[in-house]
C-alpha cells in the first residue's frame, strides 16, 4: 500500500532535510490517513517547492484528541525543538476549527 501526503513547509523541512529527525507524524482522521498502516510507504512533498522523500510506517496509533496524543507520545519524536504545550498549540493551529474531533493519528516512521 502506498499513500501520498503533502506537508506544511516547516514540518516538511524537518522530515525531509534533517536526517529523519521526526519519527512521529501527526495527522487528523480522514479517508487517506485511515488507509495508512504498518509497512505503508508515504511519499512526502512540501507545499512550497518540489522537495520530497519516502518514509516507511512502523506503527499507527489513534487518539481521541491532540492533548491525549501529546501526553502519550515523546515530544522529541514529534518536534525536537518544542515542548508538549508548544506542540499542542502548533497542532491546533495547523488543524483549526476542531478538526481533531474526528480523531488524530500518530504515524511512527522508520528511522
N, CA and C atoms as a LAMMPS dump frame, in Angstrom:
ITEM: TIMESTEP
0
ITEM: NUMBER OF ATOMS
333
ITEM: BOX BOUNDS ff ff ff
-5.0000000000000000e+02 5.0000000000000000e+02
-5.0000000000000000e+02 5.0000000000000000e+02
-5.0000000000000000e+02 5.0000000000000000e+02
ITEM: ATOMS id mol type element x y z
1 1 1 N 0.856 -1.174 0
2 1 2 C 0 0 0
3 1 3 C 0.898 1.232 0
4 2 1 N 0.512 2.259 -0.722
5 2 2 C 1.285 3.483 -0.804
6 2 3 C 0.349 4.654 -0.609
7 3 1 N 0.772 5.626 0.187
8 3 2 C -0.038 6.789 0.453
9 3 3 C 0.775 8.028 0.18
10 4 1 N 0.15 9.087 -0.304
11 4 2 C 0.841 10.331 -0.595
12 4 3 C 0.31 11.419 0.327
13 5 1 N 1.206 12.097 1.048
14 5 2 C 0.835 13.17 1.962
15 5 3 C 1.578 14.432 1.576
16 6 1 N 0.937 15.581 1.683
17 6 2 C 1.589 16.866 1.492
18 6 3 C 1.751 17.513 2.851
19 7 1 N 2.962 17.963 3.163
20 7 2 C 3.247 18.546 4.466
21 7 3 C 3.349 20.062 4.399
22 8 1 N 3.115 20.716 5.536
23 8 2 C 3.402 22.138 5.66
24 8 3 C 4.909 22.326 5.569
25 9 1 N 5.362 23.468 5.088
26 9 2 C 6.771 23.71 4.817
27 9 3 C 7.653 23.461 6.041
28 10 1 N 7.355 24.07 7.199
29 10 2 C 8.224 23.917 8.365
30 10 3 C 8.307 22.459 8.799
31 11 1 N 7.172 21.797 8.88
32 11 2 C 7.155 20.395 9.3
33 11 3 C 7.815 19.524 8.249
34 12 1 N 7.526 19.81 7.002
35 12 2 C 8.12 19.051 5.905
36 12 3 C 9.625 19.155 5.894
37 13 1 N 10.151 20.34 6.186
38 13 2 C 11.59 20.511 6.219
39 13 3 C 12.22 19.64 7.291
40 14 1 N 11.558 19.459 8.43
41 14 2 C 12.093 18.591 9.479
42 14 3 C 12.145 17.139 9.02
43 15 1 N 11.126 16.695 8.32
44 15 2 C 11.1 15.31 7.839
45 15 3 C 12.117 15.115 6.72
46 16 1 N 12.2 16.096 5.824
47 16 2 C 12.982 15.925 4.608
48 16 3 C 14.47 16.24 4.725
49 17 1 N 14.848 17.16 5.607
50 17 2 C 16.192 17.713 5.485
51 17 3 C 17.031 17.704 6.75
52 18 1 N 16.641 17 7.781
53 18 2 C 17.477 16.955 8.97
54 18 3 C 17.704 15.51 9.398
55 19 1 N 18.014 14.677 8.44
56 19 2 C 18.346 13.278 8.702
57 19 3 C 17.252 12.558 9.491
58 20 1 N 16.014 12.704 9.055
59 20 2 C 14.879 11.986 9.625
60 20 3 C 14.662 12.304 11.101
61 21 1 N 14.751 13.563 11.478
62 21 2 C 14.594 13.953 12.875
63 21 3 C 13.229 13.56 13.417
64 22 1 N 12.178 13.811 12.659
65 22 2 C 10.836 13.478 13.118
66 22 3 C 10.585 11.996 12.882
67 23 1 N 10.181 11.314 13.945
68 23 2 C 9.862 9.897 13.795
69 23 3 C 8.379 9.633 14.014
70 24 1 N 7.623 10.666 14.433
71 24 2 C 6.181 10.535 14.577
72 24 3 C 5.505 11.686 13.839
73 25 1 N 4.745 11.352 12.829
74 25 2 C 3.971 12.32 12.048
75 25 3 C 2.559 12.343 12.617
76 26 1 N 2.007 13.517 12.828
77 26 2 C 0.658 13.656 13.386
78 26 3 C -0.3 14.082 12.288
79 27 1 N -1.419 13.391 12.189
80 27 2 C -2.458 13.703 11.191
81 27 3 C -3.834 13.576 11.828
82 28 1 N -4.796 14.332 11.306
83 28 2 C -6.185 14.146 11.736
84 28 3 C -6.795 13.051 10.875
85 29 1 N -7.854 12.469 11.392
86 29 2 C -8.528 11.363 10.716
87 29 3 C -9.184 11.84 9.418
88 30 1 N -8.889 11.14 8.341
89 30 2 C -9.552 11.352 7.052
90 30 3 C -9.397 10.056 6.266
91 31 1 N -10.03 9.962 5.137
92 31 2 C -10.025 8.712 4.367
93 31 3 C -8.613 8.24 4.038
94 32 1 N -7.723 9.147 3.598
95 32 2 C -6.362 8.746 3.234
96 32 3 C -5.566 8.257 4.437
97 33 1 N -5.731 8.911 5.567
98 33 2 C -4.987 8.525 6.769
99 33 3 C -5.464 7.173 7.283
100 34 1 N -6.745 6.9 7.182
101 34 2 C -7.283 5.612 7.636
102 34 3 C -6.667 4.438 6.88
103 35 1 N -6.174 4.677 5.672
104 35 2 C -5.583 3.619 4.85
105 35 3 C -4.137 3.308 5.248
106 36 1 N -3.521 4.188 6.032
107 36 2 C -2.117 4.02 6.385
108 36 3 C -1.981 3.014 7.528
109 37 1 N -1.073 2.084 7.358
110 37 2 C -0.792 1.094 8.393
111 37 3 C 0.679 0.738 8.383
112 38 1 N 1.09 -0.118 9.284
113 38 2 C 2.483 -0.56 9.336
114 38 3 C 2.887 -1.127 7.98
115 39 1 N 4.036 -0.717 7.485
116 39 2 C 4.533 -1.173 6.192
117 39 3 C 4.219 -0.228 5.046
118 40 1 N 3.274 0.676 5.233
119 40 2 C 2.948 1.648 4.191
120 40 3 C 4.149 2.547 3.944
121 41 1 N 4.4 2.876 2.682
122 41 2 C 5.439 3.838 2.33
123 41 3 C 4.735 5.141 1.988
124 42 1 N 5.099 6.208 2.715
125 42 2 C 4.479 7.506 2.49
126 42 3 C 5.407 8.373 1.659
127 43 1 N 4.845 9 0.643
128 43 2 C 5.577 9.935 -0.213
129 43 3 C 5.304 11.338 0.315
130 44 1 N 6.306 11.965 0.908
131 44 2 C 6.165 13.309 1.46
132 44 3 C 6.644 14.336 0.454
133 45 1 N 5.847 15.41 0.308
134 45 2 C 6.218 16.546 -0.549
135 45 3 C 5.893 17.821 0.203
136 46 1 N 6.776 18.804 0.124
137 46 2 C 6.471 20.082 0.756
138 46 3 C 5.529 20.866 -0.151
139 47 1 N 4.803 21.808 0.438
140 47 2 C 3.831 22.585 -0.327
141 47 3 C 4.465 23.751 -1.062
142 48 1 N 5.656 24.188 -0.648
143 48 2 C 6.246 25.395 -1.232
144 48 3 C 7.257 25.117 -2.339
145 49 1 N 7.696 23.892 -2.477
146 49 2 C 8.683 23.565 -3.505
147 49 3 C 8.55 22.09 -3.854
148 50 1 N 9.489 21.589 -4.615
149 50 2 C 9.391 20.202 -5.083
150 50 3 C 10.226 19.222 -4.284
151 51 1 N 10.55 19.544 -3.039
152 51 2 C 11.319 18.613 -2.219
153 51 3 C 10.426 17.448 -1.81
154 52 1 N 11.012 16.267 -1.78
155 52 2 C 10.216 15.09 -1.44
156 52 3 C 11.107 13.992 -0.866
157 53 1 N 10.47 13.039 -0.205
158 53 2 C 11.16 11.857 0.298
159 53 3 C 10.127 10.768 0.55
160 54 1 N 10.608 9.582 0.822
161 54 2 C 9.751 8.448 1.134
162 54 3 C 10.115 7.939 2.523
163 55 1 N 9.098 7.598 3.312
164 55 2 C 9.316 7.055 4.654
165 55 3 C 8.373 5.868 4.865
166 56 1 N 8.897 4.806 5.461
167 56 2 C 8.094 3.617 5.758
168 56 3 C 7.461 3.771 7.142
169 57 1 N 6.209 3.354 7.252
170 57 2 C 5.467 3.425 8.507
171 57 3 C 5.753 2.178 9.338
172 58 1 N 6.103 2.396 10.611
173 58 2 C 6.369 1.298 11.538
174 58 3 C 5.1 0.948 12.307
175 59 1 N 4.36 1.978 12.74
176 59 2 C 3.135 1.76 13.524
177 59 3 C 2.239 2.985 13.404
178 60 1 N 0.946 2.773 13.642
179 60 2 C -0.025 3.863 13.662
180 60 3 C -0.825 3.743 14.955
181 61 1 N -0.882 4.852 15.699
182 61 2 C -1.645 4.881 16.944
183 61 3 C -2.712 5.957 16.835
184 62 1 N -3.943 5.62 17.239
185 62 2 C -5.068 6.558 17.152
186 62 3 C -5.399 7.097 18.537
187 63 1 N -5.674 8.401 18.592
188 63 2 C -6.05 9.072 19.832
189 63 3 C -7.317 9.881 19.605
190 64 1 N -8.014 10.183 20.682
191 64 2 C -9.259 10.939 20.563
192 64 3 C -9.03 12.448 20.502
193 65 1 N -7.837 12.899 20.88
194 65 2 C -7.56 14.343 20.865
195 65 3 C -6.063 14.589 20.743
196 66 1 N -5.708 15.829 20.368
197 66 2 C -4.301 16.204 20.331
198 66 3 C -3.699 16.155 21.732
199 67 1 N -4.464 16.567 22.726
200 67 2 C -3.961 16.566 24.102
201 67 3 C -3.569 15.149 24.521
202 68 1 N -4.416 14.171 24.201
203 68 2 C -4.13 12.783 24.545
204 68 3 C -2.877 12.293 23.801
205 69 1 N -2.768 12.615 22.529
206 69 2 C -1.615 12.215 21.724
207 69 3 C -0.332 12.828 22.278
208 70 1 N -0.36 14.139 22.54
209 70 2 C 0.835 14.839 23.02
210 70 3 C 1.284 14.294 24.375
211 71 1 N 0.353 13.891 25.203
212 71 2 C 0.701 13.319 26.507
213 71 3 C 1.341 11.935 26.355
214 72 1 N 0.867 11.156 25.389
215 72 2 C 1.324 9.774 25.233
216 72 3 C 2.623 9.63 24.431
217 73 1 N 2.812 10.48 23.453
218 73 2 C 3.979 10.374 22.577
219 73 3 C 5.146 11.205 23.117
220 74 1 N 6.361 10.794 22.813
221 74 2 C 7.54 11.559 23.204
222 74 3 C 7.623 12.827 22.348
223 75 1 N 7.687 14.008 22.976
224 75 2 C 7.666 15.255 22.207
225 75 3 C 8.813 15.376 21.207
226 76 1 N 9.997 14.872 21.56
227 76 2 C 11.129 14.992 20.638
228 76 3 C 10.944 14.152 19.38
229 77 1 N 10.027 13.191 19.409
230 77 2 C 9.739 12.407 18.207
231 77 3 C 8.78 13.142 17.277
232 78 1 N 8.008 14.072 17.822
233 78 2 C 7.073 14.865 17.023
234 78 3 C 7.751 16.136 16.508
235 79 1 N 8.412 16.851 17.415
236 79 2 C 9.149 18.07 17.053
237 79 3 C 10.265 18.252 18.065
238 80 1 N 11.516 18.073 17.646
239 80 2 C 12.634 18.061 18.588
240 80 3 C 12.906 19.381 19.299
241 81 1 N 12.376 20.48 18.795
242 81 2 C 12.672 21.788 19.392
243 81 3 C 11.505 22.364 20.189
244 82 1 N 10.434 21.588 20.376
245 82 2 C 9.251 22.118 21.059
246 82 3 C 8.871 21.281 22.273
247 83 1 N 8.256 21.963 23.238
248 83 2 C 7.726 21.294 24.426
249 83 3 C 6.34 20.734 24.11
250 84 1 N 5.805 19.929 25.009
251 84 2 C 4.451 19.393 24.811
252 84 3 C 3.419 20.518 24.611
253 85 1 N 3.396 21.57 25.472
254 85 2 C 2.415 22.644 25.252
255 85 3 C 2.599 23.354 23.902
256 86 1 N 3.841 23.531 23.478
257 86 2 C 4.092 24.173 22.176
258 86 3 C 3.618 23.29 21.024
259 87 1 N 3.837 21.991 21.145
260 87 2 C 3.365 21.064 20.113
261 87 3 C 1.847 21.09 20.042
262 88 1 N 1.189 21.082 21.182
263 88 2 C -0.272 21.114 21.219
264 88 3 C -0.798 22.38 20.545
265 89 1 N -0.201 23.524 20.846
266 89 2 C -0.601 24.795 20.221
267 89 3 C -0.383 24.74 18.71
268 90 1 N 0.76 24.209 18.288
269 90 2 C 1.053 24.106 16.854
270 90 3 C 0.046 23.218 16.129
271 91 1 N -0.283 22.079 16.727
272 91 2 C -1.236 21.167 16.093
273 91 3 C -2.608 21.812 15.939
274 92 1 N -3.029 22.545 16.934
275 92 2 C -4.336 23.206 16.857
276 92 3 C -4.323 24.387 15.89
277 93 1 N -3.143 24.914 15.592
278 93 2 C -3.015 25.96 14.565
279 93 3 C -3.055 25.338 13.175
280 94 1 N -2.352 24.226 13.009
281 94 2 C -2.315 23.525 11.723
282 94 3 C -3.695 22.961 11.384
283 95 1 N -4.38 22.413 12.388
284 95 2 C -5.702 21.81 12.197
285 95 3 C -6.729 22.582 13.03
286 96 1 N -7.194 23.736 12.528
287 96 2 C -8.135 24.569 13.305
288 96 3 C -9.567 24.046 13.269
289 97 1 N -10.429 24.76 13.961
290 97 2 C -11.875 24.513 13.935
291 97 3 C -12.269 23.115 14.401
292 98 1 N -11.573 22.598 15.381
293 98 2 C -11.966 21.327 15.964
294 98 3 C -11.79 20.119 15.075
295 99 1 N -10.879 20.183 14.108
296 99 2 C -10.674 19.033 13.217
297 99 3 C -10.255 17.784 13.977
298 100 1 N -9.685 17.954 15.16
299 100 2 C -9.242 16.806 15.939
300 100 3 C -10.408 15.959 16.445
301 101 1 N -11.622 16.488 16.401
302 101 2 C -12.792 15.74 16.887
303 101 3 C -13.007 14.445 16.117
304 102 1 N -12.512 14.388 14.881
305 102 2 C -12.635 13.177 14.069
306 102 3 C -11.647 12.102 14.507
307 103 1 N -10.725 12.463 15.384
308 103 2 C -9.669 11.558 15.828
309 103 3 C -8.338 11.977 15.235
310 104 1 N -7.26 11.659 15.938
311 104 2 C -5.93 12.008 15.462
312 104 3 C -5.045 10.769 15.46
313 105 1 N -4.082 10.784 14.578
314 105 2 C -3.197 9.648 14.4
315 105 3 C -1.744 10.048 14.627
316 106 1 N -1.005 9.195 15.325
317 106 2 C 0.446 9.302 15.445
318 106 3 C 1.008 8.226 14.516
319 107 1 N 1.654 8.649 13.463
320 107 2 C 2.193 7.735 12.48
321 107 3 C 3.7 7.629 12.732
322 108 1 N 4.128 6.487 13.242
323 108 2 C 5.538 6.293 13.564
324 108 3 C 6.299 5.903 12.31
325 109 1 N 7.344 6.679 12.004
326 109 2 C 8.12 6.481 10.799
327 109 3 C 9.427 5.75 11.088
328 110 1 N 9.892 4.996 10.117
329 110 2 C 11.152 4.29 10.243
330 110 3 C 12.31 5.284 10.195
331 111 1 N 13.288 5.071 11.067
332 111 2 C 14.463 5.942 11.039
333 111 3 C 15.697 5.186 10.613
